[in-house]
Amino acid sequence: MQYLYGSGEAAAISRQAWSALTFYVGEVLQGKDRRSVVLAEGASLDAPKFVPCAGKPPAAVFDVDETVLLNQGFEYDDLTGAPHRDFDDRWAHWEKTGIHAVSPTPGAKEAIDALHRMGVMVIFNTNRNAFNAEPTEQAIDEAGLGPARHGETLFLAGDDKTGSLKDARRWRIADHYCVIAMGGDQLGDFSDLFNEASNVPARRALTALPGVAPLWGRGWFVLPNPVYGSGLQGGAGDIFPADKQWHDPATAPKGGH
């Protein structure tokens, strides 16, 4: 929390990502070959195929929480409130009543304003709850990032039967738009296929596959989030490969008789 919500370093990384995204979209719009960055149904990460773009207007698709909005109010309550509270109930209350306790991520408003000026439709694909669509619309709009309209420029968990999976919603958006850029703070904001990895090293390795590695910073843009999410997994043996584990010889047990 100190890093994401308080540090200049996190703010700089966020601005860097939004600046790069804006520049990239400008490049794409000036070129002749617009390509979707939404993986087509049935595609794989090692053999990626993308939704066709012909004749569709351009769009950019973004996650909401810790991508375009910082949930400072919720995280403050999480840090200072009573422990062991039910997350789902708290989050539902937050969506409904925390409208004014959020801020745009650094650089988000400037980037989204620029996308609108360039004629790019901005669409939000989030796992916030469909039953709280109205306050989520209000939170996004009052932060200056809208318009957010449920079913048009805002897609939510509960809009279909896939729960927290986002691919079905991405395909629905891509039926009508050429999605030239996406932003998120979790790998699932780009493809649900990332979350099918069997372990922590395998999930990390998926980001380097030749078919998708060039998309980072060239269509897919990641915002920092060390506070929560699917990236926070694994113990020491999962995170550090065996050939990279080191122990200070000075602290090694001494031989004895």
C-alpha positions as CSV (number, residue, x, y, z in Angstrom):
1,M,0.0,0.0,0.0
2,Q,2.9,2.4,0.8
3,Y,4.2,1.8,-2.7
4,L,1.1,1.9,-4.8
5,Y,-0.9,4.6,-3.0
6,G,1.9,6.7,-1.5
7,S,5.1,6.5,-3.5
8,G,6.3,8.8,-6.3
9,E,7.8,5.7,-7.9
10,A,4.5,4.1,-8.4
11,A,3.0,7.3,-9.7
12,A,5.8,7.6,-12.2
13,I,5.4,4.1,-13.5
14,S,1.7,4.7,-13.9
15,R,2.3,7.9,-15.9
16,Q,4.9,6.1,-17.9
17,A,2.4,3.4,-18.9
18,W,-0.3,5.8,-19.8
19,S,2.1,8.0,-21.8
20,A,3.3,5.0,-23.7
21,L,-0.2,3.8,-24.4
22,T,-1.2,7.2,-25.7
23,F,1.8,7.4,-28.0
24,Y,1.2,3.9,-29.3
25,V,-2.4,4.5,-30.1
26,G,-1.5,7.7,-32.0
27,E,1.0,5.6,-34.0
28,V,-1.6,3.0,-34.8
29,L,-4.2,5.5,-35.9
30,Q,-1.7,7.1,-38.3
31,G,-0.8,3.7,-39.9
32,K,-2.8,1.8,-42.5
33,D,-2.8,-1.6,-40.8
34,R,-5.0,-1.5,-37.6
35,R,-4.9,-4.8,-35.7
36,S,-6.9,-6.0,-32.8
37,V,-5.1,-7.0,-29.6
38,V,-8.0,-9.2,-28.4
39,L,-7.2,-12.9,-28.7
40,A,-9.8,-14.7,-30.7
41,E,-12.0,-17.5,-29.3
42,G,-10.0,-20.7,-29.5
43,A,-6.6,-19.0,-29.8
44,S,-3.7,-20.0,-27.5
45,L,-0.9,-17.9,-26.1
46,D,1.7,-20.0,-28.0
47,A,-0.3,-19.7,-31.3
48,P,-2.2,-16.4,-30.9
49,K,-4.9,-15.4,-33.3
50,F,-6.7,-12.1,-33.0
51,V,-10.3,-10.9,-33.6
52,P,-10.6,-9.4,-37.1
53,C,-10.8,-5.6,-37.3
54,A,-12.1,-4.9,-40.8
55,G,-14.6,-2.0,-40.8
56,K,-14.8,-1.6,-37.1
57,P,-14.2,1.7,-35.2
58,P,-11.2,1.9,-32.9
59,A,-11.5,1.3,-29.2
60,A,-9.3,0.9,-26.1
61,V,-10.4,-1.4,-23.3
62,F,-9.4,-1.0,-19.6
63,D,-9.8,-2.7,-16.3
64,V,-11.1,-0.3,-13.6
65,D,-9.7,-1.1,-10.1
66,E,-6.0,-0.1,-9.8
67,T,-6.0,0.5,-13.6
68,V,-8.0,3.6,-14.1
69,L,-9.2,4.1,-10.5
70,L,-7.2,3.9,-7.2
71,N,-9.4,2.5,-4.4
72,Q,-7.9,4.5,-1.6
73,G,-10.9,4.5,0.6
74,F,-11.3,0.7,0.5
75,E,-7.7,0.0,1.1
76,Y,-7.6,2.5,4.0
77,D,-10.5,0.7,5.6
78,D,-8.7,-2.6,5.0
79,L,-5.6,-1.3,6.7
80,T,-7.3,0.3,9.7
81,G,-10.6,-1.5,10.2
82,A,-11.4,-4.6,12.2
83,P,-9.8,-7.8,10.8
84,H,-11.5,-11.0,9.5
85,R,-14.4,-9.2,7.8
86,D,-16.2,-10.8,4.8
87,F,-14.5,-9.5,1.7
88,D,-17.5,-9.9,-0.7
89,D,-19.8,-8.0,1.7
90,R,-17.3,-5.2,2.2
91,W,-16.5,-4.9,-1.5
92,A,-20.2,-4.7,-2.3
93,H,-20.6,-1.9,0.3
94,W,-17.6,-0.2,-1.1
95,E,-18.9,-0.2,-4.7
96,K,-22.1,1.3,-3.5
97,T,-20.9,3.9,-1.0
98,G,-17.2,4.6,-1.8
99,I,-17.9,6.7,-5.0
100,H,-16.0,9.8,-3.7
101,A,-13.1,7.9,-2.1
102,V,-11.3,7.0,-5.3
103,S,-8.8,8.9,-7.6
104,P,-7.8,8.4,-11.2
105,T,-4.5,6.5,-11.4
106,P,-1.7,9.0,-12.2
107,G,-1.8,9.8,-16.0
108,A,-5.2,8.0,-16.6
109,K,-7.3,11.1,-17.1
110,E,-4.9,12.8,-19.4
111,A,-4.5,9.6,-21.5
112,I,-8.3,8.9,-21.7
113,D,-8.9,12.5,-22.6
114,A,-6.4,12.2,-25.4
115,L,-8.0,8.9,-26.6
116,H,-11.3,10.6,-26.8
117,R,-9.8,13.5,-28.8
118,M,-8.3,10.9,-31.2
119,G,-11.7,9.4,-31.8
120,V,-11.1,6.2,-29.9
121,M,-13.9,4.7,-27.9
122,V,-12.9,4.0,-24.3
123,I,-14.5,0.9,-22.8
124,F,-14.2,-0.5,-19.2
125,N,-14.2,-4.2,-18.5
126,T,-14.2,-4.9,-14.8
127,N,-15.1,-7.5,-12.2
128,R,-17.1,-5.0,-10.3
129,N,-20.6,-6.3,-9.7
130,A,-23.4,-5.8,-12.2
131,F,-25.9,-5.2,-9.4
132,N,-23.8,-2.1,-8.5
133,A,-23.6,-0.8,-12.1
134,E,-25.0,2.6,-11.3
135,P,-22.6,3.6,-8.5
136,T,-19.7,2.2,-10.6
137,E,-20.8,4.4,-13.5
138,Q,-20.9,7.4,-11.1
139,A,-17.4,6.7,-9.7
140,I,-15.8,6.5,-13.1
141,D,-17.7,9.6,-14.4
142,E,-17.0,11.7,-11.4
143,A,-13.3,10.9,-11.6
144,G,-13.4,12.4,-15.1
145,L,-12.8,9.1,-16.9
146,G,-16.2,8.5,-18.5
147,P,-18.7,8.3,-19.9
148,A,-19.3,4.8,-18.4
149,R,-22.6,3.3,-19.5
150,H,-23.4,-0.3,-18.5
151,G,-23.7,-2.5,-21.5
152,E,-22.2,0.1,-23.8
153,T,-18.9,1.4,-22.4
154,L,-19.0,-0.6,-19.1
155,F,-19.0,-4.4,-18.8
156,L,-19.2,-6.0,-15.4
157,A,-19.1,-9.3,-13.6
158,G,-22.6,-10.7,-13.7
159,D,-23.2,-9.6,-17.3
160,D,-22.8,-13.2,-18.3
161,K,-22.2,-16.6,-16.6
162,T,-18.4,-16.6,-16.7
163,G,-17.9,-14.9,-13.3
164,S,-14.5,-13.2,-13.0
165,L,-13.4,-14.4,-16.5
166,K,-13.2,-11.5,-18.9
167,D,-12.6,-13.1,-22.3
168,A,-16.4,-13.5,-23.1
169,R,-16.8,-9.8,-22.4
170,R,-13.8,-8.9,-24.5
171,W,-15.2,-10.9,-27.5
172,R,-18.5,-9.1,-27.1
173,I,-16.7,-5.7,-27.3
174,A,-14.5,-6.9,-30.2
175,D,-17.6,-7.8,-32.2
176,H,-18.3,-4.1,-32.6
177,Y,-14.9,-2.4,-32.2
178,C,-11.3,-2.8,-33.3
179,V,-9.6,-3.0,-29.9
180,I,-6.2,-1.5,-30.6
181,A,-5.0,-1.2,-26.9
182,M,-5.8,-2.7,-23.5
183,G,-4.7,-1.8,-20.0
184,G,-4.8,-3.6,-16.7
185,D,-3.1,-4.5,-13.5
186,Q,-3.6,-8.3,-13.8
187,L,-2.7,-10.7,-16.6
188,G,-6.3,-11.7,-16.8
189,D,-7.0,-8.2,-18.1
190,F,-5.4,-9.3,-21.3
191,S,-6.4,-13.0,-21.6
192,D,-7.9,-15.5,-19.2
193,L,-5.4,-18.0,-20.7
194,F,-2.7,-16.6,-18.4
195,N,-4.6,-17.9,-15.3
196,E,-4.6,-21.5,-16.6
197,A,-0.9,-21.9,-15.7
198,S,-0.2,-24.8,-13.4
199,N,2.3,-23.0,-11.2
200,V,4.0,-19.7,-10.5
201,P,7.1,-20.1,-12.8
202,A,4.8,-21.4,-15.6
203,R,2.6,-18.3,-15.4
204,R,5.6,-16.0,-15.5
205,A,7.0,-17.9,-18.5
206,L,3.7,-17.4,-20.4
207,T,4.4,-13.7,-20.7
208,A,7.6,-14.4,-22.6
209,L,6.1,-16.6,-25.3
210,P,7.1,-15.4,-28.8
211,G,3.5,-14.8,-29.9
212,V,2.6,-12.5,-27.1
213,A,5.8,-11.0,-25.7
214,P,5.9,-8.3,-28.4
215,L,2.5,-7.0,-27.2
216,W,3.8,-5.7,-23.9
217,G,4.0,-1.9,-24.5
218,R,2.7,-2.5,-28.1
219,G,-1.0,-3.0,-27.5
220,W,-1.0,-4.5,-24.0
221,F,-0.1,-2.1,-21.1
222,V,0.4,-3.1,-17.5
223,L,-0.2,-0.8,-14.5
224,P,1.6,-1.5,-11.1
225,N,-0.3,-3.3,-8.4
226,P,1.6,-5.0,-5.6
227,V,-1.3,-4.8,-3.2
228,Y,-3.6,-7.7,-4.3
229,G,-4.4,-10.0,-7.2
230,S,-3.4,-13.1,-9.1
231,G,0.2,-12.0,-9.3
232,L,0.8,-12.5,-5.5
233,Q,1.4,-16.2,-5.3
234,G,4.1,-18.6,-4.4
235,G,6.6,-19.2,-1.6
236,A,10.4,-18.9,-1.7
237,G,10.9,-22.1,-3.7
238,D,8.4,-21.0,-6.3
239,I,9.7,-17.4,-6.7
240,F,13.5,-18.2,-6.7
241,P,14.8,-20.9,-9.1
242,A,17.0,-23.5,-7.4
243,D,20.1,-22.3,-9.3
244,K,19.6,-18.7,-8.1
245,Q,19.2,-19.5,-4.4
246,W,22.2,-18.2,-2.4
247,H,23.1,-18.3,1.3
248,D,25.8,-16.2,2.8
249,P,28.8,-18.5,3.6
250,A,29.4,-16.5,6.7
251,T,26.2,-17.8,8.2
252,A,26.7,-21.4,7.2
253,P,26.9,-23.9,10.1
254,K,30.4,-24.6,11.3
255,G,31.8,-28.2,11.1
256,G,32.3,-29.9,14.4
257,H,33.7,-33.0,16.1
